[in-house]
């Protein structure tokens, strides 16, 4: 809570804080800093530093200071802040090896980026070093350890990964993808477990438990279960306002028809093992092409463009293709020429519709 007082020095009778008072002060026409101004002999207004030609020099590098600084320049201030934070953050780690690694990381960050980035961004990375602290030195080769690390730290562009790679660490991309799948499965499962109890939630948790066992036995891939749990998470979200699980399923597939394959096995499971009474809605090509077109018009992207193309083939040519089929798309005039295994089909182009809407 800020202390307030009357702002008489800036011509305000009301109670204001120091921050607001500073913003109300005029800018010095010579240095551009907001300060109280004084009249000089020629009638001009200046701050006290410009009026008296007062100069300050950085105590760190002896460069002349400008603006409101009186002791340290911005660079020396960043270096000082970086040093303080580096040692404070290192103390949050329990082992000397981890502290040394974190300090080495901050030094690398300062060298490869700059002191400002190192000072202001190092706080976001301390959790990564706290996570890997109890791990063995070769933790990056073990799927169980990789899935415990936030995936944001392991992207190619992430600073922790670049730092470790500069030290000779080589990440296995296949392991990283598998870890991402398992991490997403665990997060989806946690969300599903925390959802309001219902017959649909019980059926989903039972199905996920079954599929998790199949995953551990090697009968399904982690990527498959990841897609399924994501689809069921979306189904639960629709069930919150739908009148029934069947209505929720129909609404979900109208909004995201691409989830049909991921939700199919769960629906089959409920028909055989529960009394939910849900079934897959019939695949309506017209509804599919309309929904995919609306999605593309709302959010143009290559993914939505491709999805529209598949539904357009189904609607205009009664030609259904799996969504991972390899097709070639070429825009010709107002339409698209879609080629699959030497056969070419024409469908209307969604980009033409988008352009017409803009004009």
Secondary structure, 3 states (H helix, E strand, C coil): CCCEEECHHHCCCCEEEHHHHHHHCCECCCCCCECCCEECCCCCEECHHHHCCCCCECCCCCCECCCCCCCCCHHHHHHHHHHHHHHHHHCCCCCHHHHHHHHHHHHHHHHHCCHHHHHHHHHHHHHHHHHHCCCCCCHHHCHHHHCCCCHHHHCCCCHHHHHHHHCCCCCCHHHHHHHHHHHHHHHHHHHHHHCCCCHHHHHHHHHHHHHHHHHHCCCCCHHHHHHHHHHHHHHHHHHCCCCCHHHHHHHHHHHCHHHHHHHHHHHHHHHHHCCCCCCCCCCCHHHHHHHHHHHHHHCCCHHHHHHHHHHHHHHHHCCCCCCCCCCEEEEECCEEEEEECCEEEEEECHHHHHHHHHC
